[in-house]
Amino acid sequence: MTETTPLLKVTDLVKHYAVRGGVLRRRVGTVHAVDGVSFTVGVGETLGMVGESGCGKSTVARAILRLVEPTSGSIQLNGLDITHLGKADLREHRRSMQIIFQDPFASLNPRMTAGDIVGEPLSVHGLAKGEKKRERVAELFDQVGLRSDQMQNYPHQFSGGQRQRICIARALSLGPDLIVCDEPVSALDVSIQAQVINLLIDLQRRHGFSYLFIAHDLAVVAHISHRVAVMYLGRIVEIAEKAELFANPRHPYTQALLASVPVADPKKKSLKPMIDGDVPSPINPPSGCAFHTRCRYVMDRCKVDTPVLAEAGTKHQVACWLNEGTGRVTIE
């Protein structure tokens, strides 16, 4: 993996949704779901993406895969700009990028057997049929820890963890370079979460593909990611190597997220809560830094000027005006 040749490069990605009202359904507002997001994912790398619900993580995932059309910005996969490719041209590149959804039951067709679900992408892309297709599906079942005799079962006959393994097998079927994991373990029991996360890590080591791993559980992100991006209200406010981010968080919002994690050791001092209130509405986001309405370190400049990601150390970027001073805020 090299920084000069990332597998995925996202530049100034924006996704806005129109809010319409009245009898004539006129546009009365705009939802700023994603508001200028830029990042890269290297070959064989896992980029974790965290943030509160509604911050735009899932919208970023769907825009990257062109499941929703971005309002502006660019998306490059393997050096090719796929942002404006037509359906026919985009179809060729669908094999290189797949997604694992949050709810495994909702993302599986209840009228299809597990084997047909996993084998469907092979048929759609004309990669295998007949006995060859069945052998490939059986191989995929084995890779994700399922038995080949379960191929004839329907989704309701599996547990939640097994259904997510079916979704993983389906994502693997086309040999993708990038797999987007949209909170793939949040709907599972804790013990099953660990099994699925370890399976994802093992598959990555075996096949060398990359993950964009979206989650709200910091412990899960810390376990699987190489780098971590923190989102707030449609923007990335901090991005760094995993060890650096957890040891030396620079943005007040990142510090607040880490402070909110329960401490299991009763002898260890818990961090004090650092933010109050709710996330502002994406229909009417605050001017300047979107976090200034909840930040204890807010300055006048924060209310007017929007900070951009700037270097705050080796492979560490922060979008905060405090970074122009000491570059460090002490957690109390």
C-alpha positions as CSV (number, residue, x, y, z in Angstrom):
1,M,0.0,0.0,0.0
2,T,1.3,3.4,-0.9
3,E,-0.1,6.8,-0.3
4,T,0.5,7.9,-3.9
5,T,-1.7,5.2,-5.3
6,P,-4.8,4.9,-3.1
7,L,-7.5,2.4,-4.0
8,L,-10.2,4.9,-3.3
9,K,-9.9,8.7,-3.4
10,V,-12.9,10.8,-2.4
11,T,-12.6,14.6,-2.9
12,D,-15.0,17.3,-1.7
13,L,-18.0,14.8,-1.7
14,V,-21.3,16.6,-1.2
15,K,-24.8,15.1,-0.9
16,H,-27.8,17.4,-0.3
17,Y,-31.4,16.4,-0.2
18,A,-34.2,18.8,-1.1
19,V,-37.0,19.4,1.5
20,R,-40.3,20.0,-0.2
21,G,-43.6,21.2,1.2
22,G,-46.9,22.7,0.3
23,V,-49.5,21.6,-2.3
24,L,-47.1,22.2,-5.2
25,R,-44.2,20.4,-3.4
26,R,-41.9,23.4,-3.8
27,R,-38.4,23.3,-2.3
28,V,-38.5,24.8,1.1
29,G,-35.1,23.7,2.4
30,T,-32.0,21.6,2.0
31,V,-30.7,18.7,4.1
32,H,-26.9,19.0,4.2
33,A,-26.3,15.2,4.7
34,V,-22.7,15.3,3.5
35,D,-20.9,18.6,3.1
36,G,-17.4,18.4,1.6
37,V,-15.8,15.1,2.6
38,S,-12.4,14.1,1.4
39,F,-10.3,11.0,2.3
40,T,-8.4,8.1,0.8
41,V,-8.4,4.3,1.4
42,G,-5.2,2.4,0.5
43,V,-4.9,-1.1,-0.9
44,G,-5.4,-3.6,1.9
45,E,-6.3,-0.9,4.3
46,T,-9.3,-0.5,6.7
47,L,-10.5,3.1,7.2
48,G,-12.9,3.3,10.1
49,M,-15.5,6.0,10.1
50,V,-17.2,7.0,13.3
51,G,-19.6,9.6,14.6
52,E,-23.1,10.1,16.1
53,S,-26.2,8.9,14.4
54,G,-27.2,11.3,11.6
55,C,-23.7,12.6,10.9
56,G,-23.7,11.3,7.3
57,K,-21.6,8.2,7.6
58,S,-24.1,5.9,5.7
59,T,-24.8,8.6,3.1
60,V,-21.0,8.7,2.4
61,A,-21.0,5.0,1.9
62,R,-23.9,5.0,-0.5
63,A,-22.6,7.9,-2.5
64,I,-19.2,6.2,-2.9
65,L,-21.0,3.2,-4.4
66,R,-23.3,5.4,-6.5
67,L,-26.4,3.9,-4.7
68,V,-27.3,7.6,-4.2
69,E,-26.0,10.2,-6.6
70,P,-23.6,12.7,-5.1
71,T,-24.5,16.4,-5.5
72,S,-20.9,17.3,-6.3
73,G,-17.3,16.1,-5.7
74,S,-15.4,13.3,-7.2
75,I,-14.9,9.5,-6.5
76,Q,-11.9,7.7,-7.9
77,L,-11.6,3.9,-7.7
78,N,-8.3,2.4,-8.9
79,G,-7.4,5.8,-10.4
80,L,-10.6,6.0,-12.5
81,D,-13.2,8.8,-11.8
82,I,-16.5,6.9,-11.5
83,T,-18.5,10.0,-10.3
84,H,-20.3,10.6,-13.6
85,L,-20.1,7.1,-15.3
86,G,-23.4,6.0,-16.9
87,K,-25.2,2.9,-15.9
88,A,-23.6,0.8,-18.6
89,D,-20.0,1.9,-17.8
90,L,-20.6,1.8,-14.1
91,R,-21.8,-1.8,-14.2
92,E,-18.3,-2.9,-15.2
93,H,-16.9,-1.4,-12.1
94,R,-19.6,-2.7,-9.7
95,R,-17.6,-5.9,-9.3
96,S,-14.8,-3.9,-7.7
97,M,-16.9,-2.5,-4.9
98,Q,-19.5,-4.2,-2.7
99,I,-21.4,-3.4,0.5
100,I,-22.4,-5.2,3.7
101,F,-25.5,-3.6,5.2
102,Q,-26.4,-3.1,8.8
103,D,-29.5,-5.3,9.0
104,P,-28.7,-8.7,7.5
105,F,-32.3,-9.8,7.6
106,A,-33.6,-6.8,5.7
107,S,-30.9,-7.1,3.1
108,L,-31.7,-10.7,2.2
109,N,-34.6,-11.7,-0.1
110,P,-36.8,-14.0,2.1
111,R,-38.0,-15.8,-1.1
112,M,-34.6,-16.9,-2.2
113,T,-32.4,-19.6,-0.7
114,A,-29.1,-18.7,0.8
115,G,-27.3,-20.4,-2.1
116,D,-29.2,-18.4,-4.7
117,I,-28.6,-15.2,-2.8
118,V,-24.8,-15.7,-2.8
119,G,-24.8,-17.0,-6.4
120,E,-27.0,-14.2,-7.8
121,P,-24.1,-11.8,-8.5
122,L,-22.2,-14.5,-10.3
123,S,-25.2,-14.9,-12.7
124,V,-25.8,-11.2,-13.1
125,H,-22.2,-10.6,-14.2
126,G,-22.0,-13.8,-16.2
127,L,-19.1,-15.3,-14.2
128,A,-20.5,-18.8,-13.5
129,K,-23.5,-21.0,-14.0
130,G,-24.6,-24.5,-13.4
131,E,-22.2,-26.8,-11.5
132,K,-19.4,-24.3,-11.6
133,K,-21.6,-21.7,-9.9
134,R,-22.7,-24.2,-7.2
135,E,-19.1,-25.1,-6.5
136,R,-18.1,-21.4,-6.2
137,V,-21.1,-20.7,-3.8
138,A,-20.1,-23.8,-1.7
139,E,-16.5,-22.4,-1.5
140,L,-17.8,-19.0,-0.4
141,F,-19.9,-20.6,2.3
142,D,-16.9,-22.4,3.6
143,Q,-14.8,-19.2,3.7
144,V,-17.4,-17.5,5.9
145,G,-17.9,-20.4,8.3
146,L,-21.1,-21.9,6.9
147,R,-21.8,-25.5,5.7
148,S,-22.5,-26.2,2.0
149,D,-25.7,-28.2,3.0
150,Q,-27.1,-24.9,4.3
151,M,-27.3,-23.5,0.8
152,Q,-30.8,-24.7,0.4
153,N,-32.1,-23.0,3.6
154,Y,-34.0,-19.7,3.6
155,P,-32.9,-16.5,5.5
156,H,-35.4,-17.1,8.3
157,Q,-33.8,-20.4,9.1
158,F,-30.5,-18.8,10.1
159,S,-29.4,-16.9,13.2
160,G,-28.5,-13.2,12.9
161,G,-24.8,-13.9,12.8
162,Q,-25.3,-16.6,10.1
163,R,-27.3,-14.2,8.0
164,Q,-24.6,-11.6,8.2
165,R,-22.1,-14.3,7.1
166,I,-24.4,-14.9,4.0
167,C,-24.2,-11.1,3.3
168,I,-20.4,-11.3,3.6
169,A,-20.2,-14.3,1.2
170,R,-22.4,-12.4,-1.3
171,A,-20.0,-9.4,-1.0
172,L,-17.0,-11.7,-1.6
173,S,-18.5,-13.5,-4.6
174,L,-17.3,-11.0,-7.3
175,G,-13.8,-10.6,-5.9
176,P,-14.1,-6.9,-5.0
177,D,-11.2,-4.5,-4.3
178,L,-13.3,-2.5,-1.8
179,I,-16.0,-3.6,0.6
180,V,-18.0,-1.0,2.4
181,C,-19.2,-2.2,5.8
182,D,-22.1,-0.1,7.0
183,E,-22.3,-0.9,10.7
184,P,-22.2,-4.6,9.9
185,V,-22.2,-5.8,13.6
186,S,-24.4,-3.3,15.4
187,A,-27.5,-5.5,15.0
188,L,-25.7,-8.6,16.5
189,D,-25.1,-9.8,20.0
190,V,-21.7,-8.8,21.5
191,S,-20.3,-12.4,21.4
192,I,-21.3,-12.7,17.7
193,Q,-19.9,-9.3,16.9
194,A,-16.4,-10.5,17.9
195,Q,-16.8,-13.6,15.6
196,V,-17.9,-11.5,12.6
197,I,-15.2,-8.9,13.1
198,N,-12.5,-11.6,13.4
199,L,-13.9,-13.2,10.2
200,L,-13.6,-9.8,8.3
201,I,-10.0,-9.4,9.5
202,D,-9.1,-12.9,8.4
203,L,-10.8,-12.5,5.0
204,Q,-8.9,-9.3,4.4
205,R,-5.6,-10.9,5.2
206,R,-6.4,-13.8,2.9
207,H,-7.7,-11.7,-0.1
208,G,-6.0,-8.3,0.4
209,F,-9.1,-6.1,-0.3
210,S,-9.9,-2.8,1.5
211,Y,-12.6,-1.9,3.9
212,L,-14.5,1.3,4.6
213,F,-15.8,0.3,8.0
214,I,-18.6,2.5,9.4
215,A,-19.6,2.1,13.0
216,H,-20.5,4.0,16.2
217,D,-18.8,1.5,18.5
218,L,-15.3,2.8,19.1
219,A,-14.1,-0.5,20.5
220,V,-15.0,-2.3,17.3
221,V,-13.4,0.5,15.2
222,A,-10.2,0.2,17.3
223,H,-10.0,-3.5,16.7
224,I,-10.4,-3.6,12.9
225,S,-9.1,-0.2,11.6
226,H,-5.8,1.0,10.4
227,R,-6.9,4.6,10.3
228,V,-9.9,6.4,11.7
229,A,-12.0,9.3,10.4
230,V,-14.3,11.1,12.7
231,M,-17.5,12.7,11.2
232,Y,-19.7,15.4,12.6
233,L,-22.7,16.9,10.9
234,G,-21.6,15.9,7.4
235,R,-17.9,16.7,7.7
236,I,-14.8,14.9,8.7
237,V,-13.3,16.8,11.7
238,E,-10.3,14.5,12.4
239,I,-8.5,11.7,10.6
240,A,-5.4,9.8,11.8
241,E,-3.7,6.5,12.3
242,K,-5.7,4.4,14.8
243,A,-3.1,4.4,17.6
244,E,-2.4,8.1,17.2
245,L,-6.1,9.1,17.2
246,F,-6.9,7.1,20.4
247,A,-3.8,8.2,22.2
248,N,-3.8,11.8,21.1
249,P,-7.2,13.0,20.0
250,R,-6.9,16.7,18.9
251,H,-10.5,17.7,18.1
252,P,-12.8,18.5,21.0
253,Y,-15.5,16.3,19.4
254,T,-13.2,13.3,19.1
255,Q,-12.2,13.8,22.7
256,A,-15.8,13.9,23.7
257,L,-16.5,10.6,21.9
258,L,-13.6,8.9,23.7
259,A,-14.7,10.4,27.0
260,S,-18.1,8.9,26.6
261,V,-16.8,5.3,26.4
262,P,-17.5,3.5,29.8
263,V,-14.5,2.5,31.8
264,A,-14.6,-1.1,33.0
265,D,-11.9,-0.7,35.6
266,P,-13.4,0.8,38.8
267,K,-9.9,2.0,39.9
268,K,-9.4,4.0,36.7
269,K,-10.7,7.6,36.6
270,S,-13.5,8.2,34.1
271,L,-13.3,11.2,31.9
272,K,-15.8,13.9,32.5
273,P,-18.5,14.4,29.8
274,M,-17.3,17.1,27.5
275,I,-20.4,18.1,25.4
276,D,-24.0,18.9,26.1
277,G,-27.1,19.2,23.9
278,D,-28.1,17.6,20.6
279,V,-26.6,17.6,17.2
280,P,-27.9,20.6,15.2
281,S,-30.3,20.0,12.4
282,P,-28.6,19.3,9.0
283,I,-31.4,21.4,7.4
284,N,-30.1,24.5,9.2
285,P,-26.5,23.8,10.2
286,P,-24.6,26.4,12.2
287,S,-22.3,28.8,10.5
288,G,-18.6,28.5,10.9
289,C,-17.5,25.3,12.7
290,A,-20.6,23.1,13.0
291,F,-19.4,21.9,16.4
292,H,-19.2,25.4,18.0
293,T,-22.7,25.2,19.5
294,R,-21.6,22.3,21.7
295,C,-17.9,23.0,22.2
296,R,-16.5,24.2,25.6
297,Y,-13.5,25.8,23.8
298,V,-15.6,27.9,21.3
299,M,-14.0,31.2,20.1
300,D,-15.5,34.0,18.1
301,R,-13.7,32.8,15.0
302,C,-15.4,29.4,15.3
303,K,-18.8,31.0,14.9
304,V,-17.9,32.6,11.6
305,D,-15.1,30.7,9.7
306,T,-15.3,27.0,8.8
307,P,-12.1,25.2,9.6
308,V,-10.6,22.7,7.1
309,L,-8.5,19.6,7.7
310,A,-5.0,20.7,8.4
311,E,-1.9,18.8,9.6
312,A,-1.6,18.3,13.3
313,G,1.2,15.8,13.4
314,T,2.5,12.8,11.4
315,K,-0.5,11.4,9.3
316,H,-2.8,13.3,11.6
317,Q,-5.3,16.0,10.3
318,V,-7.7,18.1,12.3
319,A,-10.4,20.6,11.3
320,C,-10.3,22.9,14.3
321,W,-9.1,26.5,14.9
322,L,-7.4,25.4,18.1
323,N,-4.9,23.5,16.0
324,E,-3.4,26.8,14.9
325,G,-2.3,27.4,18.5
326,T,-0.8,24.6,20.5
327,G,-2.4,22.0,18.4
328,R,-3.5,20.2,21.6
329,V,-6.5,20.5,23.9
330,T,-6.2,18.9,27.3
331,I,-8.9,16.5,28.4
332,E,-10.0,17.5,31.9
